[in-house]
Amino acid sequence: MSSELQAESHGINLLNEKQLHAALKAWYVQPGDQVEVAVDGYIIDIVRGDLLIEIQTRNFSAIKSKVVELVRGHPVRVVYPIATEKWIVRMPEKGDRILGRRRSPKRGIPADFFEELVSFPELISNNNFSIELLLVREEEVRRQDRRRGWRRKGWTIDERRLLKVLDRLVLETPADMATFIPEDLAMPFTTSDLACTVGRPRRLAQRMAYCLRAMGCITPAGKQGNAILYTRTDAWNFLRTRIRNI
């Protein structure tokens, strides 16, 4: 076994696999699939025929080199969950007694995945690459830990648990990404305008703009004060027409 494969086989895929990752893998796998398969020195979550499927619950940067290498010779799909409904469960530092359970007011939307896509936005133009978003209901288990949880008033996130997969969305081309530009967004626009339209912080809008620009969906169109103005490209208009004609 190579050192690279040895290192990965002791990573998230096996000994340190989190509950959410394991549950999503169990939900996603189909009869005939192979699980935890070595391919080109990497451990792949699921192999379905020629398709390599990687389930990533966060931190796309951690798999960037792996995905970039694999798409050179294999179709690769990254599966990413977004919690459109989340329940917060509070537990003591030790034991399984539930101290409280409440529904979080925060609701994820598909566009939230741009927080992670900034690691490799250019890959969506590669015919071997795709992303599948799973819109899920999940539990976030928090435990008391006053030493490590000072940012959350003595609470740390212990694990995430899958309750139900509500919907799924496959993104395979820049045409699919173009649909994230709101139809009612006035041109040209700033990232502040985009943030207001999608109802998300400007930080996410900035990442959306970065990715959409890298994909050729938008292009700079001057400045408004210190803010960059963007507009849809001719390619975006072509993609929109293509989508409507499918």
C-alpha positions in Angstrom: 0.0 0.0 0.0 1.4 3.4 -1.0 2.0 6.0 1.8 -0.8 8.2 0.2 -3.3 5.4 0.3 -2.1 4.4 3.8 -2.8 7.9 5.0 -6.2 8.2 3.5 -7.3 4.8 4.7 -6.8 6.1 8.2 -8.8 9.2 7.5 -12.5 10.0 7.3 -13.2 7.0 5.1 -12.6 4.5 7.8 -11.7 5.0 11.5 -12.7 8.7 11.8 -15.9 8.6 9.8 -18.5 10.9 11.2 -22.1 9.9 11.7 -23.5 12.3 9.0 -21.0 11.1 6.4 -21.8 7.4 7.2 -25.5 8.0 7.1 -25.4 9.8 3.8 -23.2 7.1 2.3 -25.7 4.4 3.5 -28.6 6.4 2.0 -26.8 7.1 -1.3 -25.5 3.6 -2.1 -27.4 1.4 -4.6 -27.3 -2.3 -5.3 -24.2 -3.1 -7.3 -22.2 -0.2 -5.9 -18.8 -0.7 -4.3 -17.9 1.1 -1.1 -14.5 2.2 0.1 -12.6 1.3 -3.1 -8.9 2.1 -3.8 -8.6 4.1 -7.1 -5.3 5.7 -8.2 -4.0 5.8 -4.7 -7.2 7.2 -3.1 -10.0 5.6 -1.1 -13.3 6.4 -2.9 -16.6 6.5 -0.9 -18.7 4.8 -3.6 -17.9 3.5 -7.0 -20.9 3.1 -9.3 -19.7 1.7 -12.6 -17.3 4.2 -14.0 -18.5 7.0 -11.6 -16.5 7.8 -8.5 -18.7 9.3 -5.8 -17.2 11.4 -2.9 -19.5 12.5 -0.1 -18.1 15.7 1.5 -20.0 17.2 4.4 -17.8 20.3 4.5 -14.4 21.8 3.6 -14.0 21.2 -0.2 -10.4 22.5 0.1 -9.5 19.2 1.9 -10.3 17.2 -1.3 -9.2 19.6 -3.9 -6.0 17.8 -4.9 -7.8 14.5 -4.8 -10.6 15.6 -7.1 -8.4 17.5 -9.5 -6.2 14.4 -9.9 -9.1 11.9 -10.3 -11.1 13.9 -12.9 -8.2 13.5 -15.3 -9.1 9.9 -15.9 -12.5 9.3 -14.2 -16.0 10.8 -13.9 -16.2 12.2 -10.4 -19.2 13.4 -8.4 -19.0 15.3 -5.2 -22.1 14.9 -3.0 -22.7 17.8 -0.5 -25.5 18.1 2.1 -27.3 21.4 2.8 -29.5 21.5 5.9 -32.7 23.2 4.9 -34.1 22.2 8.3 -31.9 21.8 11.4 -32.7 20.8 15.0 -30.3 21.7 17.8 -29.8 19.0 20.5 -28.0 20.0 23.7 -26.3 17.3 25.8 -24.0 17.4 28.8 -20.2 16.9 28.5 -20.6 13.2 29.3 -23.5 10.9 28.9 -26.5 10.8 26.5 -29.1 12.7 28.5 -30.8 15.3 26.3 -30.9 18.7 27.9 -32.9 20.3 25.2 -34.0 20.2 21.6 -35.1 23.1 19.4 -35.6 23.9 15.8 -32.9 26.3 14.4 -34.3 29.4 12.7 -31.5 29.1 10.1 -32.5 27.4 6.9 -30.0 26.4 4.2 -30.6 27.1 0.5 -28.8 25.5 -2.5 -26.7 28.6 -3.1 -25.0 28.1 0.2 -22.7 25.5 -1.4 -20.8 28.4 -3.0 -19.1 28.7 0.4 -17.2 25.5 -0.5 -17.2 25.7 -4.4 -14.6 28.5 -4.2 -12.0 25.8 -3.8 -12.4 24.6 -7.4 -15.1 26.5 -9.4 -13.4 25.9 -12.7 -14.0 22.1 -12.4 -17.7 22.5 -13.3 -16.5 23.0 -17.0 -14.9 19.6 -16.9 -17.1 16.9 -18.5 -15.8 14.4 -15.9 -17.0 16.5 -12.9 -20.4 17.1 -11.3 -21.9 18.1 -7.9 -25.0 16.7 -6.3 -26.6 18.8 -3.5 -28.7 16.9 -1.0 -31.2 19.1 0.8 -31.6 17.5 4.2 -33.2 17.6 7.6 -30.5 17.1 10.3 -29.7 17.3 14.0 -26.7 19.2 15.3 -25.6 17.7 18.6 -23.9 20.2 20.9 -22.2 19.3 24.1 -21.1 21.3 27.1 -17.4 22.1 27.0 -16.4 25.3 28.6 -12.7 24.9 27.6 -13.2 24.5 23.9 -16.7 26.1 23.5 -16.0 29.6 24.5 -17.3 31.0 21.2 -20.7 29.3 21.8 -21.0 30.1 25.5 -19.6 26.8 26.6 -21.0 24.6 23.8 -19.2 22.7 21.0 -20.7 20.9 18.0 -20.2 17.2 18.8 -21.7 15.7 15.6 -24.3 16.1 12.9 -27.0 13.5 12.4 -29.0 12.8 9.2 -32.8 12.8 9.8 -34.1 12.8 6.2 -33.1 13.6 2.7 -35.7 16.0 1.4 -34.6 16.7 -2.2 -31.6 16.5 -4.5 -30.1 18.7 -7.2 -27.4 17.6 -9.7 -25.1 20.3 -11.2 -23.1 19.2 -14.2 -22.3 22.2 -16.4 -22.0 26.0 -16.3 -25.6 26.0 -17.6 -26.7 24.6 -14.3 -24.8 27.2 -12.4 -26.3 30.0 -14.4 -29.6 29.3 -12.8 -28.2 30.7 -9.5 -28.2 34.2 -11.0 -31.7 35.6 -10.0 -33.9 36.5 -12.9 -35.0 39.7 -11.1 -31.4 40.9 -10.4 -30.9 44.3 -12.1 -27.9 44.6 -14.3 -25.2 45.6 -13.6 -25.0 44.6 -10.0 -22.7 44.6 -7.0 -22.2 41.7 -4.6 -24.3 43.8 -2.1 -27.2 43.7 -4.7 -26.7 40.0 -5.1 -26.7 39.4 -1.4 -29.9 41.3 -1.0 -31.6 39.4 -3.8 -30.7 35.9 -2.6 -31.2 36.9 1.1 -27.7 35.9 2.2 -24.7 37.7 3.7 -22.4 39.7 1.3 -19.6 37.2 2.1 -21.6 34.4 0.3 -22.5 36.8 -2.5 -18.8 37.6 -3.0 -18.0 33.9 -3.3 -20.9 33.4 -5.7 -19.5 36.2 -7.9 -16.0 34.7 -7.8 -17.3 31.3 -8.9 -19.8 32.6 -11.5 -17.0 34.7 -13.0 -14.7 31.8 -13.1 -17.4 29.8 -15.0 -18.0 32.6 -17.5 -21.5 33.4 -16.3 -20.8 37.0 -15.3 -18.1 39.5 -16.1 -16.9 42.8 -14.5 -18.7 45.9 -15.9 -17.0 48.8 -14.1 -17.2 50.0 -10.6 -19.6 51.7 -8.3 -17.4 53.5 -5.8 -15.1 50.8 -4.5 -17.5 48.0 -5.4 -17.1 46.0 -8.6 -20.1 45.9 -10.9 -20.9 42.7 -12.7 -23.2 41.8 -15.6 -24.4 38.6 -17.3 -22.2 37.5 -20.2 -23.4 36.6 -23.6 -22.6 33.0 -22.6 -25.1 33.3 -19.7 -27.8 34.5 -22.1 -27.1 31.5 -24.3 -27.1 29.2 -21.3 -30.5 30.6 -20.1 -32.0 30.0 -23.5 -30.6 26.5 -23.6 -32.1 25.7 -20.2 -35.6 27.0 -21.2 -35.5 24.9 -24.4 -34.7 21.6 -22.7 
